[in-house]
């Protein structure tokens, strides 16, 4: 991302900790993917649950999901920040 946005002039790195919300959104999305992998894996394979394969799938989901969701959560948080503070001067 360029700083500031060439279209709307929003400063993407407004202050220290400005994107703590995007990290929280990213963590929530990753947690949701992790839970979904576990629930679907257990539901499909019950009653003989392959723990090793489910563990590998869960670790892969946890490793890949934050990288995939990062640009979307940062953009979503920038939009939320803009909508919440668009009337304040200097933002």
The first five atom37 places (N, CA, C, CB, O) and aatype in JSON, in Angstrom:
{
  "aatype": [20, 20, 20, 20, 20, 20, 20, 20, 20, 20, 20, 20, 20, 20, 20, 20, 20, 20, 20, 20, 20, 20, 20, 20, 20, 20, 20, 20, 20, 20, 20, 20, 20, 20, 20, 20, 20, 20, 20, 20, 20, 20, 20, 20, 20, 20, 20, 20, 20, 20, 20, 20, 20, 20, 20, 20, 20, 20, 20, 20, 20, 20, 20, 20, 20, 20, 20, 20, 20, 20, 20, 20, 20, 20, 20, 20, 20, 20, 20, 20, 20, 20, 20, 20, 20, 20, 20, 20, 20, 20, 20],
  "atom_mask": [
    [1, 1, 1, 1, 1],
    [1, 1, 1, 1, 1],
    [1, 1, 1, 1, 1],
    [1, 1, 1, 1, 1],
    [1, 1, 1, 1, 1],
    [1, 1, 1, 1, 1],
    [1, 1, 1, 1, 1],
    [1, 1, 1, 1, 1],
    [1, 1, 1, 1, 1],
    [1, 1, 1, 1, 1],
    [1, 1, 1, 1, 1],
    [1, 1, 1, 1, 1],
    [1, 1, 1, 1, 1],
    [1, 1, 1, 1, 1],
    [1, 1, 1, 1, 1],
    [1, 1, 1, 1, 1],
    [1, 1, 1, 1, 1],
    [1, 1, 1, 1, 1],
    [1, 1, 1, 1, 1],
    [1, 1, 1, 1, 1],
    [1, 1, 1, 1, 1],
    [1, 1, 1, 1, 1],
    [1, 1, 1, 1, 1],
    [1, 1, 1, 1, 1],
    [1, 1, 1, 1, 1],
    [1, 1, 1, 1, 1],
    [1, 1, 1, 1, 1],
    [1, 1, 1, 1, 1],
    [1, 1, 1, 1, 1],
    [1, 1, 1, 1, 1],
    [1, 1, 1, 1, 1],
    [1, 1, 1, 1, 1],
    [1, 1, 1, 1, 1],
    [1, 1, 1, 1, 1],
    [1, 1, 1, 1, 1],
    [1, 1, 1, 1, 1],
    [1, 1, 1, 1, 1],
    [1, 1, 1, 1, 1],
    [1, 1, 1, 1, 1],
    [1, 1, 1, 1, 1],
    [1, 1, 1, 1, 1],
    [1, 1, 1, 1, 1],
    [1, 1, 1, 1, 1],
    [1, 1, 1, 1, 1],
    [1, 1, 1, 1, 1],
    [1, 1, 1, 1, 1],
    [1, 1, 1, 1, 1],
    [1, 1, 1, 1, 1],
    [1, 1, 1, 1, 1],
    [1, 1, 1, 1, 1],
    [1, 1, 1, 1, 1],
    [1, 1, 1, 1, 1],
    [1, 1, 1, 1, 1],
    [1, 1, 1, 1, 1],
    [1, 1, 1, 1, 1],
    [1, 1, 1, 1, 1],
    [1, 1, 1, 1, 1],
    [1, 1, 1, 1, 1],
    [1, 1, 1, 1, 1],
    [1, 1, 1, 1, 1],
    [1, 1, 1, 1, 1],
    [1, 1, 1, 1, 1],
    [1, 1, 1, 1, 1],
    [1, 1, 1, 1, 1],
    [1, 1, 1, 1, 1],
    [1, 1, 1, 1, 1],
    [1, 1, 1, 1, 1],
    [1, 1, 1, 1, 1],
    [1, 1, 1, 1, 1],
    [1, 1, 1, 1, 1],
    [1, 1, 1, 1, 1],
    [1, 1, 1, 1, 1],
    [1, 1, 1, 1, 1],
    [1, 1, 1, 1, 1],
    [1, 1, 1, 1, 1],
    [1, 1, 1, 1, 1],
    [1, 1, 1, 1, 1],
    [1, 1, 1, 1, 1],
    [1, 1, 1, 1, 1],
    [1, 1, 1, 1, 1],
    [1, 1, 1, 1, 1],
    [1, 1, 1, 1, 1],
    [1, 1, 1, 1, 1],
    [1, 1, 1, 1, 1],
    [1, 1, 1, 1, 1],
    [1, 1, 1, 1, 1],
    [1, 1, 1, 1, 1],
    [1, 1, 1, 1, 1],
    [1, 1, 1, 1, 1],
    [1, 1, 1, 1, 1],
    [1, 1, 1, 1, 1]
  ],
  "atom_positions": [
    [[0.84, -1.18, 0.0], [0.0, 0.0, 0.0], [0.88, 1.24, 0.0], [-0.95, 0.0, 1.21], [1.92, 1.31, 0.65]],
    [[0.42, 2.21, -0.75], [1.14, 3.47, -0.73], [0.66, 4.29, 0.45], [0.95, 4.24, -2.06], [-0.44, 4.07, 0.96]],
    [[1.48, 5.22, 0.88], [1.14, 6.03, 2.04], [1.22, 7.5, 1.65], [2.09, 5.72, 3.24], [2.34, 7.96, 1.4]],
    [[0.2, 8.26, 1.58], [-1.21, 7.95, 1.76], [-1.82, 7.4, 0.47], [-1.97, 9.19, 2.22], [-1.17, 7.34, -0.57]],
    [[-3.09, 7.02, 0.55], [-3.81, 6.5, -0.61], [-3.88, 7.6, -1.67], [-5.25, 6.01, -0.21], [-4.27, 8.73, -1.36]],
    [[-3.5, 7.29, -2.9], [-3.52, 8.34, -3.94], [-4.92, 8.8, -4.31], [-2.82, 7.84, -5.17], [-5.09, 9.87, -4.89]],
    [[-5.92, 8.0, -3.98], [-7.29, 8.35, -4.36], [-8.01, 9.16, -3.29], [-8.08, 7.09, -4.66], [-8.55, 10.23, -3.57]],
    [[-8.02, 8.64, -2.04], [-8.8, 9.3, -0.98], [-7.92, 10.04, 0.02], [-9.65, 8.29, -0.25], [-8.44, 10.7, 0.92]],
    [[-6.61, 9.95, -0.12], [-5.62, 10.63, 0.75], [-5.64, 10.13, 2.19], [-5.88, 12.13, 0.74], [-5.16, 10.84, 3.07]],
    [[-6.18, 8.94, 2.45], [-6.18, 8.36, 3.79], [-4.77, 7.89, 4.12], [-7.19, 7.18, 3.89], [-4.15, 7.17, 3.34]],
    [[-4.27, 8.29, 5.28], [-2.96, 7.84, 5.74], [-3.11, 6.44, 6.31], [-2.34, 8.82, 6.8], [-3.74, 6.26, 7.36]],
    [[-2.55, 5.44, 5.64], [-2.74, 4.06, 6.05], [-2.06, 3.75, 7.38], [-2.22, 3.13, 4.99], [-2.58, 2.95, 8.16]],
    [[-0.93, 4.35, 7.66], [-0.22, 4.14, 8.92], [-0.4, 5.39, 9.78], [1.31, 3.83, 8.68], [0.55, 6.14, 10.03]],
    [[-1.62, 5.61, 10.21], [-1.97, 6.85, 10.91], [-1.2, 7.03, 12.21], [-3.45, 6.88, 11.19], [-0.73, 8.13, 12.5]],
    [[-1.06, 5.99, 12.98], [-0.39, 6.09, 14.27], [0.07, 4.7, 14.68], [-1.33, 6.72, 15.36], [-0.33, 3.69, 14.09]],
    [[0.91, 4.66, 15.69], [1.37, 3.37, 16.19], [0.19, 2.57, 16.72], [2.45, 3.56, 17.29], [-0.61, 3.08, 17.51]],
    [[0.07, 1.34, 16.3], [-1.03, 0.49, 16.73], [-2.3, 0.67, 15.93], [-1.31, 0.73, 18.15], [-3.34, 0.14, 16.31]],
    [[-2.23, 1.42, 14.82], [-3.43, 1.69, 14.05], [-4.02, 0.43, 13.43], [-3.13, 2.7, 12.96], [-5.22, 0.36, 13.17]],
    [[-3.19, -0.56, 13.2], [-3.67, -1.78, 12.56], [-3.73, -2.95, 13.52], [-2.8, -2.12, 11.38], [-3.68, -4.11, 13.09]],
    [[-3.82, -2.67, 14.8], [-4.04, -3.74, 15.77], [-5.38, -4.42, 15.49], [-4.01, -3.18, 17.22], [-5.51, -5.63, 15.71]],
    [[-6.35, -3.67, 15.03], [-7.64, -4.24, 14.67], [-7.54, -5.2, 13.51], [-8.62, -3.15, 14.35], [-8.23, -6.22, 13.49]],
    [[-6.69, -4.89, 12.51], [-6.53, -5.81, 11.38], [-5.86, -7.1, 11.82], [-5.73, -5.14, 10.26], [-6.17, -8.17, 11.3]],
    [[-4.95, -7.01, 12.77], [-4.34, -8.23, 13.3], [-5.37, -9.05, 14.06], [-3.15, -7.9, 14.23], [-5.36, -10.28, 14.0]],
    [[-6.27, -8.39, 14.76], [-7.34, -9.09, 15.47], [-8.29, -9.76, 14.49], [-8.11, -8.13, 16.38], [-8.7, -10.9, 14.7]],
    [[-8.65, -9.06, 13.42], [-9.49, -9.65, 12.39], [-8.8, -10.85, 11.75], [-9.84, -8.61, 11.32], [-9.44, -11.88, 11.49]],
    [[-7.51, -10.73, 11.5], [-6.76, -11.82, 10.91], [-6.72, -13.02, 11.85], [-5.33, -11.37, 10.56], [-6.87, -14.16, 11.42]],
    [[-6.52, -12.77, 13.13], [-6.52, -13.84, 14.12], [-7.89, -14.52, 14.19], [-6.13, -13.29, 15.5], [-7.97, -15.74, 14.29]],
    [[-8.95, -13.74, 14.13], [-10.3, -14.3, 14.17], [-10.57, -15.16, 12.94], [-11.35, -13.17, 14.27], [-11.15, -16.24, 13.05]],
    [[-10.16, -14.69, 11.78], [-10.36, -15.48, 10.56], [-9.55, -16.77, 10.61], [-9.96, -14.65, 9.31], [-10.05, -17.83, 10.24]],
    [[-8.31, -16.69, 11.07], [-7.47, -17.88, 11.18], [-8.05, -18.86, 12.18], [-6.04, -17.5, 11.57], [-8.05, -20.07, 11.95]],
    [[-8.55, -18.36, 13.3], [-9.18, -19.24, 14.29], [-10.41, -19.91, 13.72], [-9.54, -18.44, 15.55], [-10.65, -21.09, 13.98]],
    [[-11.18, -19.18, 12.94], [-12.36, -19.76, 12.31], [-12.0, -20.86, 11.32], [-13.15, -18.68, 11.61], [-12.68, -21.89, 11.27]],
    [[-10.95, -20.65, 10.54], [-10.5, -21.69, 9.62], [-10.02, -22.91, 10.38], [-9.38, -21.15, 8.71], [-10.33, -24.04, 10.0]],
    [[-9.27, -22.69, 11.45], [-8.77, -23.8, 12.27], [-9.91, -24.63, 12.84], [-7.89, -23.26, 13.4], [-9.9, -25.85, 12.77]],
    [[-10.9, -23.95, 13.41], [-12.06, -24.66, 13.98], [-12.83, -25.39, 12.89], [-12.99, -23.67, 14.73], [-13.29, -26.52, 13.1]],
    [[-12.98, -24.76, 11.73], [-13.7, -25.39, 10.64], [-12.98, -26.66, 10.16], [-13.87, -24.41, 9.48], [-13.62, -27.68, 9.9]],
    [[-11.66, -26.59, 10.05], [-10.89, -27.78, 9.65], [-11.08, -28.9, 10.66], [-9.38, -27.44, 9.51], [-11.28, -30.05, 10.29]],
    [[-11.02, -28.56, 11.94], [-11.19, -29.59, 12.97], [-12.6, -30.17, 12.96], [-10.89, -29.0, 14.34], [-12.77, -31.39, 13.01]],
    [[-13.6, -29.33, 12.91], [-14.99, -29.81, 12.96], [-15.32, -30.66, 11.74], [-15.97, -28.63, 13.07], [-15.91, -31.73, 11.86]],
    [[-14.95, -30.18, 10.56], [-15.23, -30.94, 9.34], [-14.43, -32.25, 9.34], [-14.89, -30.1, 8.08], [-14.95, -33.29, 8.96]],
    [[-13.17, -32.19, 9.75], [-12.35, -33.39, 9.8], [-12.9, -34.44, 10.75], [-10.96, -33.04, 10.2], [-12.92, -35.62, 10.42]],
    [[-13.34, -34.01, 11.91], [-13.92, -34.95, 12.88], [-15.27, -35.47, 12.38], [-14.09, -34.28, 14.26], [-15.56, -36.65, 12.52]],
    [[-16.09, -34.6, 11.8], [-17.4, -35.02, 11.32], [-17.3, -36.04, 10.18], [-18.2, -33.81, 10.86], [-18.1, -36.97, 10.1]],
    [[-16.33, -35.85, 9.31], [-16.19, -36.76, 8.17], [-15.61, -38.1, 8.59], [-15.3, -36.13, 7.11], [-16.02, -39.14, 8.06]],
    [[-14.68, -38.1, 9.52], [-13.95, -39.33, 9.85], [-14.43, -40.05, 11.1], [-12.52, -39.01, 10.01], [-13.91, -41.12, 11.41]],
    [[-15.4, -39.51, 11.82], [-15.87, -40.16, 13.05], [-16.44, -41.53, 12.73], [-16.93, -39.29, 13.78], [-17.09, -41.64, 11.68]],
    [[-16.27, -42.52, 13.49], [-15.72, -42.6, 14.84], [-14.21, -42.89, 14.89], [-16.45, -43.65, 15.61], [-13.62, -42.81, 15.96]],
    [[-13.59, -43.23, 13.75], [-12.14, -43.48, 13.74], [-11.41, -42.26, 13.21], [-11.8, -44.74, 12.88], [-11.16, -42.15, 12.01]],
    [[-11.07, -41.34, 14.11], [-10.49, -40.06, 13.73], [-8.98, -40.21, 13.54], [-10.8, -38.98, 14.8], [-8.29, -40.62, 14.48]],
    [[-8.45, -39.89, 12.36], [-7.01, -39.96, 12.12], [-6.32, -38.72, 12.71], [-6.7, -40.08, 10.6], [-6.26, -37.68, 12.06]],
    [[-5.83, -38.84, 13.91], [-5.3, -37.68, 14.64], [-4.09, -37.08, 13.93], [-4.92, -38.09, 16.06], [-3.98, -35.85, 13.85]],
    [[-3.18, -37.89, 13.43], [-1.97, -37.36, 12.78], [-2.32, -36.54, 11.54], [-1.01, -38.51, 12.39], [-1.8, -35.44, 11.36]],
    [[-3.19, -37.06, 10.69], [-3.57, -36.34, 9.48], [-4.36, -35.07, 9.81], [-4.38, -37.24, 8.56], [-4.19, -34.04, 9.15]],
    [[-5.19, -35.14, 10.81], [-5.96, -33.96, 11.23], [-5.04, -32.89, 11.83], [-7.05, -34.36, 12.24], [-5.27, -31.7, 11.65]],
    [[-4.02, -33.33, 12.54], [-3.04, -32.39, 13.1], [-2.27, -31.7, 11.99], [-2.07, -33.11, 14.04], [-2.07, -30.48, 12.03]],
    [[-1.83, -32.46, 10.98], [-1.1, -31.87, 9.85], [-1.99, -30.89, 9.1], [-0.59, -32.97, 8.9], [-1.54, -29.8, 8.73]],
    [[-3.24, -31.25, 8.86], [-4.16, -30.36, 8.16], [-4.4, -29.08, 8.97], [-5.49, -31.08, 7.89], [-4.49, -27.99, 8.4]],
    [[-4.51, -29.21, 10.27], [-4.73, -28.05, 11.13], [-3.53, -27.12, 11.13], [-5.05, -28.49, 12.56], [-3.68, -25.9, 11.07]],
    [[-2.33, -27.69, 11.2], [-1.11, -26.87, 11.2], [-0.96, -26.16, 9.85], [0.14, -27.75, 11.48], [-0.58, -24.99, 9.81]],
    [[-1.26, -26.85, 8.76], [-1.21, -26.21, 7.45], [-2.22, -25.07, 7.34], [-1.47, -27.23, 6.35], [-1.92, -24.01, 6.79]],
    [[-3.41, -25.3, 7.87], [-4.44, -24.25, 7.84], [-3.99, -23.03, 8.64], [-5.78, -24.78, 8.39], [-4.2, -21.89, 8.23]],
    [[-3.38, -23.28, 9.8], [-2.92, -22.17, 10.65], [-1.74, -21.44, 10.01], [-2.53, -22.7, 12.03], [-1.57, -20.25, 10.23]],
    [[-0.93, -22.14, 9.22], [0.21, -21.51, 8.57], [-0.2, -20.71, 7.33], [1.24, -22.56, 8.19], [0.4, -19.67, 7.04]],
    [[-1.19, -21.19, 6.61], [-1.57, -20.56, 5.34], [-2.62, -19.46, 5.52], [-2.09, -21.62, 4.38], [-2.55, -18.43, 4.84]],
    [[-3.57, -19.65, 6.41], [-4.68, -18.7, 6.54], [-4.26, -17.26, 6.83], [-5.6, -19.17, 7.63], [-4.79, -16.35, 6.19]],
    [[-3.33, -17.0, 7.76], [-2.97, -15.6, 8.01], [-2.36, -14.91, 6.8], [-2.01, -15.51, 9.16], [-2.58, -13.72, 6.57]],
    [[-1.6, -15.65, 6.02], [-0.98, -15.08, 4.82], [-2.04, -14.76, 3.77], [0.08, -16.05, 4.24], [-1.98, -13.72, 3.11]],
    [[-3.01, -15.65, 3.63], [-4.07, -15.44, 2.65], [-4.98, -14.28, 3.05], [-4.9, -16.72, 2.48], [-5.35, -13.46, 2.21]],
    [[-5.34, -14.21, 4.34], [-6.3, -13.21, 4.8], [-5.68, -11.85, 5.09], [-6.99, -13.7, 6.02], [-6.42, -10.87, 5.25]],
    [[-4.35, -11.73, 5.18], [-3.72, -10.48, 5.58], [-4.14, -9.28, 4.75], [-2.24, -10.63, 5.52], [-4.55, -8.27, 5.32]],
    [[-4.06, -9.33, 3.42], [-4.44, -8.13, 2.67], [-5.91, -7.75, 2.84], [-4.15, -8.33, 1.2], [-6.25, -6.57, 2.84]],
    [[-6.77, -8.75, 2.99], [-8.2, -8.47, 3.13], [-8.51, -7.86, 4.5], [-9.0, -9.75, 2.93], [-9.32, -6.94, 4.6]],
    [[-7.87, -8.38, 5.55], [-8.15, -7.84, 6.88], [-7.56, -6.44, 7.04], [-7.61, -8.78, 7.96], [-8.14, -5.6, 7.72]],
    [[-6.4, -6.2, 6.43], [-5.82, -4.86, 6.53], [-6.68, -3.85, 5.77], [-4.38, -4.85, 5.98], [-6.87, -2.72, 6.24]],
    [[-7.19, -4.24, 4.62], [-8.07, -3.36, 3.85], [-9.39, -3.14, 4.58], [-8.33, -3.95, 2.46], [-9.9, -2.02, 4.63]],
    [[-9.94, -4.2, 5.16], [-11.2, -4.07, 5.92], [-11.01, -3.15, 7.1], [-11.7, -5.45, 6.4], [-11.87, -2.32, 7.39]],
    [[-9.88, -3.28, 7.8], [-9.65, -2.41, 8.95], [-9.43, -0.96, 8.52], [-8.44, -2.91, 9.75], [-9.86, -0.04, 9.22]],
    [[-8.76, -0.74, 7.38], [-8.6, 0.62, 6.88], [-9.96, 1.23, 6.56], [-7.69, 0.64, 5.63], [-10.17, 2.41, 6.81]],
    [[-10.87, 0.44, 6.01], [-12.22, 0.93, 5.7], [-12.99, 1.24, 6.98], [-12.99, -0.1, 4.87], [-13.66, 2.26, 7.07]],
    [[-12.88, 0.37, 7.97], [-13.55, 0.61, 9.26], [-12.99, 1.87, 9.9], [-13.37, -0.59, 10.21], [-13.76, 2.69, 10.41]],
    [[-11.67, 2.03, 9.88], [-11.04, 3.22, 10.45], [-11.5, 4.48, 9.73], [-9.51, 3.09, 10.39], [-11.78, 5.5, 10.36]],
    [[-11.56, 4.41, 8.41], [-12.01, 5.56, 7.63], [-13.45, 5.91, 7.94], [-11.84, 5.29, 6.15], [-13.78, 7.09, 8.12]],
    [[-14.32, 4.91, 8.01], [-15.73, 5.18, 8.28], [-15.94, 5.71, 9.7], [-16.56, 3.9, 8.08], [-16.82, 6.54, 9.93]],
    [[-15.14, 5.25, 10.64], [-15.28, 5.68, 12.03], [-14.73, 7.08, 12.26], [-14.59, 4.7, 12.95], [-15.22, 7.79, 13.13]],
    [[-13.7, 7.49, 11.5], [-13.02, 8.74, 11.79], [-13.02, 9.72, 10.63], [-11.61, 8.46, 12.19], [-12.2, 10.65, 10.61]],
    [[-13.89, 9.55, 9.67], [-13.83, 10.42, 8.48], [-14.2, 11.86, 8.76], [-14.73, 9.88, 7.41], [-13.84, 12.74, 7.97]],
    [[-14.89, 12.14, 9.83], [-15.26, 13.51, 10.13], [-14.24, 14.25, 10.98], [-16.58, 13.52, 10.82], [-14.36, 15.45, 11.2]],
    [[-13.23, 13.53, 11.47], [-12.22, 14.16, 12.32], [-11.13, 14.82, 11.49], [-11.6, 13.13, 13.28], [-10.68, 14.24, 10.5]],
    [[-10.71, 16.01, 11.88], [-9.65, 16.68, 11.12], [-8.31, 15.97, 11.32], [-9.53, 18.16, 11.54], [-8.01, 15.47, 12.4]],
    [[-7.53, 15.93, 10.24], [-6.21, 15.34, 10.32], [-6.16, 13.83, 10.19], [-5.59, 15.73, 11.58], [-5.09, 13.24, 10.34]],
    [[-7.29, 13.2, 9.93], [-7.29, 11.73, 9.8], [-7.42, 11.36, 8.36], [-8.43, 11.09, 10.62], [-7.44, 10.18, 8.02]]
  ]
}
